[in-house]
Amino acid sequence: MEIREEILELVRKYHLQKFGSRRFDPASDVVHYAGRVFDEQELVNLVDASLDFFLTANRYAEQFENRFADYLGLSNAILVNSGSSANLVALSALTSPKLGDRRLKPGDEVITVAAAFPTTVAPIVQNQLVPVFVDVNLGDYTAIPDRLEAAVSPRTQAVFMAHTLGVPFNLDVATDIAKRYNLWLIEDNCDALGSRYRGRLTGTFGHLATTSFYPAHHITMGEGGAVVTDDDDFARIARSFRDWGRDCYCAGGESNTCGKRFSQQFGTLPFGYDHKYVYSHIGYNLKATDMQAAIGCAQLDKLEDFISRRKHNHGHLMKALAPYEDRLILPSSSDFADPSWFCFVITVRPEAGFTRNDLTKFLEANRIETRNLFSGNLLRHPAFQNINCRIVGNLNNTDLIMNSTFFIGIYPGIDQPQLDKIADTFNRFMNGERQS
């Protein structure tokens, strides 16, 4: 294996040459809203996995799933190819016939929000369920707690919402409602890895939770995501939906884990039909590769540092922009929440004297990237305008977010010179400058 070590040592040298440190130039460089942060270990792991030429999931995938589950204190992490796939797998798992009378059936209702990324809501529609939309708070952009119970009807069977931009939704209310009304609870934790509620990590309260490893998120594999759960039966169902819908739960390259490969009855198949080719769900192929998982393993080692740097950057911008709270709604969270911030989100107040677009155009002209809060109001997008749904009360705040809310970056790749650039650009705009 001496040649392998030589290759990996060359990779380390290549990383230094290709991706060596470069100082930020405020006169020409862009302050990105998000991005990958890595060192030589990600590249070494990636090449190491490629040298095995095991192109599907292998040793790194197993390592990542085990370590990620351990981080959350859960028994199961199921690696998939994206956070959106994780949402699809988690919601679809609740439709499994293996859940008996508790399975979600077409026409059942799922409480959610319209100020969301589309692939939180899309699996509800794709499974012929009915999304029930509630409005959100301004500042933390999570569901208004009082609206959740008002949304429950005899058809309601689940709650599926995101911890928006890293801010935990009110888990006291959500878990209480789920318990009292016997509802399933799925946490979309894609933007909130490392966030805590009453000291407990988000993603550990629901029956299932999801995460994303897209480059904008807290750790990255490029593409990738995971479904997590502390319930082994849910984990087996989720793996089935991920792996073509098959009933077999053998790991890749293994056979007869159940010890009954040729001695069971399924459907109207012949008795003893090979269990590796029995399908119990209408599933997908949503697996990740070992090369993605190899990157994730290196990223996991940096997660706590990444979270700390996000919090530091967020706190710095809170102080820098506090003088402008008369015109800007700055981000907030409940006293019980400790967000692992995804970004720095801002709503321009109606009485500000300028619009969101005025401000974001100025920021972009000065090389500070901005993004809207995802879909704004998802129900105003072409794909969702005519879906079967129910709205509880109104979506006034959601519409205000659509028109007036945006965010900028605080990811770990942003350092002090970039924070200073952001603060200076806001100061110039707030003091009346409108040309870059």
C-alpha positions as CSV (number, residue, x, y, z in Angstrom):
1,M,0.0,0.0,0.0
2,E,3.0,2.3,-0.1
3,I,1.9,3.8,-3.5
4,R,-1.5,4.7,-1.9
5,E,0.2,6.7,0.8
6,E,2.4,8.4,-1.8
7,I,-0.8,9.4,-3.8
8,L,-2.5,10.8,-0.7
9,E,0.6,12.8,0.3
10,L,0.6,14.3,-3.2
11,V,-3.0,15.1,-2.7
12,R,-2.1,17.1,0.4
13,K,0.5,19.0,-1.5
14,Y,-2.0,19.6,-4.4
15,H,-4.5,21.0,-1.9
16,L,-2.0,23.5,-0.7
17,Q,-1.1,24.5,-4.2
18,K,-4.7,24.7,-5.6
19,F,-6.7,25.9,-2.6
20,G,-4.0,27.6,-0.4
21,S,-5.1,30.5,1.7
22,R,-5.9,33.8,-0.1
23,R,-6.7,37.1,1.6
24,F,-10.0,38.7,1.0
25,D,-9.8,41.9,-1.1
26,P,-12.8,44.1,-0.3
27,A,-12.3,46.1,-3.6
28,S,-12.9,43.1,-5.8
29,D,-14.0,39.9,-4.0
30,V,-17.5,38.7,-3.5
31,V,-18.9,38.1,0.0
32,H,-20.8,34.9,-0.7
33,Y,-24.0,34.0,1.1
34,A,-22.8,30.4,1.6
35,G,-20.1,28.0,0.4
36,R,-18.0,25.0,1.1
37,V,-15.3,25.2,3.8
38,F,-12.7,22.4,3.7
39,D,-9.0,21.6,4.0
40,E,-6.8,18.8,2.7
41,Q,-8.6,16.1,4.7
42,E,-11.7,16.3,2.5
43,L,-9.6,15.9,-0.6
44,V,-7.6,13.1,0.9
45,N,-10.7,11.2,1.9
46,L,-12.3,11.7,-1.5
47,V,-9.3,10.3,-3.3
48,D,-8.9,7.5,-0.8
49,A,-12.5,6.4,-1.4
50,S,-12.0,6.7,-5.2
51,L,-9.0,4.4,-5.0
52,D,-11.2,1.6,-3.7
53,F,-13.4,2.1,-6.8
54,F,-16.4,1.0,-4.8
55,L,-18.7,3.4,-6.6
56,T,-21.8,2.9,-4.3
57,A,-22.0,3.1,-0.5
58,N,-19.1,1.3,1.3
59,R,-16.9,1.8,4.3
60,Y,-17.1,5.6,4.4
61,A,-20.9,5.5,4.2
62,E,-21.2,3.1,7.1
63,Q,-18.7,5.2,9.1
64,F,-20.6,8.4,8.4
65,E,-24.0,7.0,9.3
66,N,-22.7,5.6,12.6
67,R,-20.9,8.8,13.5
68,F,-23.8,11.1,12.5
69,A,-26.3,9.0,14.5
70,D,-23.9,9.2,17.5
71,Y,-23.7,12.9,17.2
72,L,-27.4,13.3,17.4
73,G,-27.7,10.6,20.1
74,L,-30.0,8.5,17.9
75,S,-29.9,4.9,16.8
76,N,-30.2,5.4,13.0
77,A,-29.0,7.7,10.2
78,I,-29.9,6.7,6.7
79,L,-27.7,8.5,4.1
80,V,-29.4,9.7,0.9
81,N,-28.4,11.8,-2.1
82,S,-29.9,15.1,-0.9
83,G,-31.9,16.8,1.8
84,S,-34.8,17.0,-0.6
85,S,-34.6,13.2,-1.0
86,A,-34.4,12.9,2.8
87,N,-37.7,14.8,3.0
88,L,-39.3,12.5,0.4
89,V,-38.1,9.4,2.1
90,A,-39.2,10.5,5.6
91,L,-42.7,11.5,4.6
92,S,-43.1,8.5,2.3
93,A,-42.1,6.2,5.2
94,L,-45.2,7.3,7.1
95,T,-47.4,5.9,4.2
96,S,-46.0,2.4,4.6
97,P,-48.5,-0.5,5.0
98,K,-46.2,-1.8,7.7
99,L,-47.6,1.0,10.0
100,G,-51.1,-0.5,9.8
101,D,-54.0,1.8,10.7
102,R,-51.5,4.6,11.5
103,R,-50.2,4.9,7.9
104,L,-50.8,8.1,6.1
105,K,-53.4,7.6,3.3
106,P,-54.4,9.8,0.4
107,G,-56.5,12.7,1.6
108,D,-54.9,12.8,5.1
109,E,-53.8,16.2,6.3
110,V,-50.2,17.4,7.2
111,I,-49.7,20.7,9.0
112,T,-46.9,22.8,7.5
113,V,-46.0,26.3,6.4
114,A,-45.9,28.1,3.0
115,A,-42.8,30.2,3.9
116,A,-40.7,27.2,3.1
117,F,-38.3,25.5,0.7
118,P,-40.5,23.7,-1.8
119,T,-39.2,20.2,-1.1
120,T,-40.6,20.3,2.4
121,V,-44.1,20.6,1.0
122,A,-43.6,18.7,-2.3
123,P,-43.5,15.2,-0.7
124,I,-46.9,15.9,1.0
125,V,-48.4,16.6,-2.4
126,Q,-46.5,13.8,-4.2
127,N,-48.0,11.3,-1.7
128,Q,-51.5,12.6,-2.4
129,L,-51.8,14.1,1.1
130,V,-53.3,17.6,1.9
131,P,-50.9,20.3,3.2
132,V,-52.5,22.5,5.8
133,F,-50.7,25.9,5.9
134,V,-50.3,28.2,8.9
135,D,-48.6,31.6,9.0
136,V,-45.2,32.3,10.5
137,N,-43.7,34.8,12.9
138,L,-41.6,37.7,11.6
139,G,-38.1,37.6,13.1
140,D,-37.8,33.8,13.6
141,Y,-39.9,32.8,10.5
142,T,-41.3,29.6,12.2
143,A,-45.0,28.6,12.6
144,I,-47.1,30.8,14.9
145,P,-47.6,28.4,17.8
146,D,-51.3,29.3,18.3
147,R,-52.1,28.4,14.7
148,L,-50.8,24.9,15.0
149,E,-53.6,23.6,17.2
150,A,-56.2,25.6,15.3
151,A,-55.0,23.7,12.2
152,V,-55.9,20.3,13.6
153,S,-58.9,18.6,12.1
154,P,-60.3,15.0,12.1
155,R,-58.2,14.4,8.9
156,T,-54.9,15.7,10.4
157,Q,-52.3,13.0,10.8
158,A,-48.9,14.7,10.8
159,V,-46.9,17.8,11.3
160,F,-44.0,18.4,8.9
161,M,-42.1,21.7,9.2
162,A,-38.6,23.1,9.0
163,H,-36.5,24.8,11.7
164,T,-36.3,27.8,9.4
165,L,-32.8,29.1,8.7
166,G,-31.5,27.4,11.8
167,V,-34.2,28.7,14.2
168,P,-36.1,25.9,16.0
169,F,-39.8,26.1,15.8
170,N,-41.7,25.9,19.0
171,L,-41.1,22.3,20.0
172,D,-43.1,22.6,23.2
173,V,-46.2,23.2,21.3
174,A,-45.5,21.0,18.4
175,T,-44.6,17.9,20.4
176,D,-47.6,18.5,22.8
177,I,-50.0,18.7,19.9
178,A,-48.5,15.6,18.3
179,K,-48.9,13.7,21.5
180,R,-52.4,14.8,22.4
181,Y,-53.8,14.3,18.8
182,N,-51.7,11.2,18.1
183,L,-49.9,12.9,15.1
184,W,-46.7,12.0,13.4
185,L,-44.0,14.7,13.8
186,I,-41.2,15.2,11.2
187,E,-38.5,17.8,11.7
188,D,-37.0,19.3,8.6
189,N,-33.6,20.0,10.2
190,C,-31.8,20.7,6.9
191,D,-31.0,24.3,7.8
192,A,-30.5,23.7,11.5
193,L,-27.8,21.1,12.2
194,G,-26.4,21.8,15.7
195,S,-29.4,23.9,16.8
196,R,-30.8,23.2,20.3
197,Y,-34.1,23.6,22.0
198,R,-34.0,23.5,25.8
199,G,-30.5,22.2,25.5
200,R,-31.5,19.3,23.2
201,L,-30.4,19.0,19.6
202,T,-33.1,19.6,17.0
203,G,-33.7,16.6,14.8
204,T,-34.2,14.5,17.9
205,F,-37.7,15.5,18.9
206,G,-39.8,14.0,16.0
207,H,-40.5,10.5,14.9
208,L,-38.2,11.3,12.0
209,A,-36.0,14.1,11.0
210,T,-34.0,15.2,7.9
211,T,-30.8,16.9,7.2
212,S,-29.0,18.3,4.1
213,F,-25.4,18.3,3.1
214,Y,-25.6,20.7,0.2
215,P,-22.7,23.2,0.1
216,A,-24.8,25.9,1.7
217,H,-25.5,23.9,4.8
218,H,-23.6,23.3,8.0
219,I,-21.5,20.5,6.6
220,T,-21.3,19.4,3.0
221,M,-20.8,16.4,0.7
222,G,-21.6,18.5,-2.3
223,E,-24.9,16.7,-2.6
224,G,-26.3,14.5,0.2
225,G,-28.7,14.3,3.0
226,A,-29.9,11.9,5.7
227,V,-33.0,10.7,7.5
228,V,-32.6,10.1,11.2
229,T,-34.7,8.3,13.7
230,D,-34.5,6.6,17.1
231,D,-37.0,3.9,15.9
232,D,-35.5,0.9,14.2
233,D,-38.8,0.0,12.5
234,F,-39.0,3.5,10.9
235,A,-35.3,3.2,9.9
236,R,-36.0,-0.1,8.1
237,I,-39.0,1.4,6.3
238,A,-36.9,4.5,5.3
239,R,-34.1,2.4,3.9
240,S,-36.7,0.4,1.9
241,F,-38.0,3.6,0.3
242,R,-34.4,4.7,-0.4
243,D,-33.4,1.4,-1.8
244,W,-35.9,0.7,-4.6
245,G,-38.7,-0.2,-2.1
246,R,-37.2,-3.6,-1.5
247,D,-38.1,-5.6,1.6
248,C,-34.6,-6.9,2.1
249,Y,-32.4,-4.9,4.5
250,C,-29.0,-6.5,3.8
251,A,-26.1,-4.1,3.4
252,G,-24.5,-3.9,0.0
253,G,-22.6,-7.0,-0.9
254,E,-24.2,-9.0,1.9
255,S,-26.9,-11.7,1.8
256,N,-29.3,-13.4,4.2
257,T,-29.0,-11.0,7.1
258,C,-32.5,-12.0,8.2
259,G,-31.6,-15.7,8.0
260,K,-34.8,-16.4,6.1
261,R,-33.9,-15.5,2.6
262,F,-35.6,-18.4,1.0
263,S,-38.3,-19.3,3.6
264,Q,-40.9,-16.6,3.7
265,Q,-44.2,-15.8,2.1
266,F,-44.8,-12.3,0.5
267,G,-47.9,-11.3,-1.3
268,T,-48.8,-13.8,-4.0
269,L,-45.2,-14.6,-4.8
270,P,-44.2,-18.3,-4.6
271,F,-43.3,-19.4,-1.1
272,G,-39.6,-18.9,-0.5
273,Y,-39.1,-16.3,-3.2
274,D,-35.6,-14.7,-2.8
275,H,-36.0,-12.0,-0.2
276,K,-33.4,-9.8,-1.9
277,Y,-35.8,-9.3,-4.7
278,V,-39.1,-8.7,-2.8
279,Y,-40.5,-5.2,-2.9
280,S,-42.8,-4.0,-0.1
281,H,-43.0,-0.3,-1.1
282,I,-43.2,1.8,-4.2
283,G,-39.7,3.1,-3.7
284,Y,-36.8,5.0,-5.3
285,N,-33.1,4.8,-5.7
286,L,-31.9,7.7,-3.6
287,K,-28.5,6.4,-2.3
288,A,-25.4,8.4,-1.9
289,T,-21.9,7.3,-3.0
290,D,-19.0,6.4,-0.8
291,M,-17.0,9.3,-2.2
292,Q,-19.7,11.7,-0.9
293,A,-19.7,10.0,2.5
294,A,-15.9,10.3,2.6
295,I,-16.1,14.0,2.3
296,G,-18.8,14.0,5.0
297,C,-16.6,12.1,7.4
298,A,-14.0,14.8,7.2
299,Q,-16.6,17.5,7.6
300,L,-18.0,16.0,10.7
301,D,-14.7,16.6,12.4
302,K,-15.2,20.3,11.8
303,L,-18.9,20.6,12.7
304,E,-18.6,22.1,16.2
305,D,-16.1,24.7,14.9
306,F,-18.4,25.5,12.0
307,I,-21.3,26.1,14.4
308,S,-19.2,28.3,16.6
309,R,-18.0,30.4,13.7
310,R,-21.6,30.8,12.4
311,K,-22.7,32.0,15.9
312,H,-19.8,34.4,16.1
313,N,-20.5,35.9,12.7
314,H,-24.2,36.2,13.4
315,G,-23.6,37.9,16.7
316,H,-21.2,40.4,15.0
317,L,-23.8,41.4,12.4
318,M,-26.5,41.7,15.1
319,K,-24.4,44.4,16.8
320,A,-23.4,46.1,13.6
321,L,-27.0,46.3,12.3
322,A,-28.7,47.0,15.6
323,P,-28.8,50.8,15.0
324,Y,-31.1,50.2,12.0
325,E,-33.9,48.2,13.8
326,D,-36.3,51.1,13.2
327,R,-36.1,50.1,9.5
328,L,-35.1,46.5,9.6
329,I,-36.6,43.5,11.4
330,L,-33.5,41.6,12.6
331,P,-33.4,37.8,13.3
332,S,-34.7,36.5,16.6
333,S,-35.4,33.2,18.4
334,S,-37.2,32.1,21.5
335,D,-35.6,32.1,24.9
336,F,-35.6,28.3,24.8
337,A,-33.8,28.1,21.4
338,D,-30.0,28.1,20.7
339,P,-29.9,28.4,16.9
340,S,-27.0,27.1,14.8
341,W,-27.6,29.9,12.4
342,F,-27.9,29.2,8.7
343,C,-27.7,32.8,7.6
344,F,-28.5,36.4,8.7
345,V,-32.1,37.1,7.7
346,I,-33.6,40.6,7.4
347,T,-37.1,41.9,6.8
348,V,-37.4,45.5,5.5
349,R,-40.1,47.2,7.5
350,P,-43.0,48.6,5.5
351,E,-42.3,52.1,6.9
352,A,-38.6,51.9,6.1
353,G,-38.7,54.4,3.2
354,F,-37.0,51.9,0.9
355,T,-37.8,48.4,-0.4
356,R,-36.1,45.1,-0.1
357,N,-35.1,45.3,-3.7
358,D,-33.6,48.7,-3.2
359,L,-31.4,47.3,-0.4
360,T,-30.5,44.0,-2.1
361,K,-29.6,45.7,-5.4
362,F,-27.2,48.0,-3.5
363,L,-25.7,45.0,-1.6
364,E,-25.3,43.0,-4.8
365,A,-23.7,46.0,-6.6
366,N,-21.2,46.1,-3.8
367,R,-20.4,42.3,-4.2
368,I,-22.4,41.1,-1.2
369,E,-24.6,38.1,-2.2
370,T,-28.2,38.0,-1.1
371,R,-31.0,35.5,-1.3
372,N,-34.7,35.7,-0.7
373,L,-36.2,33.5,2.1
374,F,-36.6,30.6,-0.3
375,S,-40.1,30.5,-1.9
376,G,-41.5,33.5,0.0
377,N,-45.1,32.2,-0.2
378,L,-45.0,28.8,-1.9
379,L,-48.6,28.9,-2.8
380,R,-48.0,31.8,-5.2
381,H,-45.6,29.7,-7.4
382,P,-46.9,28.1,-10.6
383,A,-46.4,24.5,-9.4
384,F,-48.3,25.0,-6.2
385,Q,-51.1,27.4,-7.2
386,N,-53.7,24.7,-7.8
387,I,-52.8,22.0,-5.2
388,N,-55.4,20.6,-2.9
389,C,-54.7,22.3,0.4
390,R,-56.2,24.1,3.4
391,I,-55.1,27.5,4.9
392,V,-55.7,28.3,8.5
393,G,-56.5,31.9,9.1
394,N,-54.4,34.1,6.8
395,L,-50.8,34.1,5.5
396,N,-50.2,37.8,5.9
397,N,-46.7,37.5,7.3
398,T,-45.8,34.9,4.7
399,D,-46.8,37.5,2.0
400,L,-44.8,40.2,3.7
401,I,-41.8,37.8,3.7
402,M,-42.3,37.2,0.0
403,N,-42.0,40.9,-0.6
404,S,-39.6,42.2,2.0
405,T,-37.3,39.5,3.4
406,F,-33.9,38.4,2.4
407,F,-30.7,37.0,3.9
408,I,-26.9,37.3,3.7
409,G,-24.2,35.0,4.7
410,I,-22.6,34.1,8.0
411,Y,-21.1,30.8,7.0
412,P,-17.6,29.8,8.3
413,G,-15.9,31.0,5.2
414,I,-16.7,34.6,6.2
415,D,-14.0,36.3,8.2
416,Q,-13.5,39.6,9.9
417,P,-12.6,41.7,6.7
418,Q,-15.8,40.3,5.1
419,L,-17.9,41.2,8.1
420,D,-16.4,44.7,8.1
421,K,-17.3,44.9,4.4
422,I,-20.9,44.0,5.1
423,A,-21.2,46.4,8.0
424,D,-19.7,49.3,5.9
425,T,-22.0,48.6,3.0
426,F,-25.1,48.7,5.2
427,N,-23.9,51.9,6.9
428,R,-23.5,53.6,3.5
429,F,-27.0,52.6,2.4
430,M,-28.6,53.5,5.6
431,N,-26.9,56.9,5.5
432,G,-28.5,57.6,2.1
433,E,-26.1,56.3,-0.5
434,R,-27.9,54.6,-3.4
435,Q,-25.1,54.2,-6.0
436,S,-22.4,51.6,-5.7
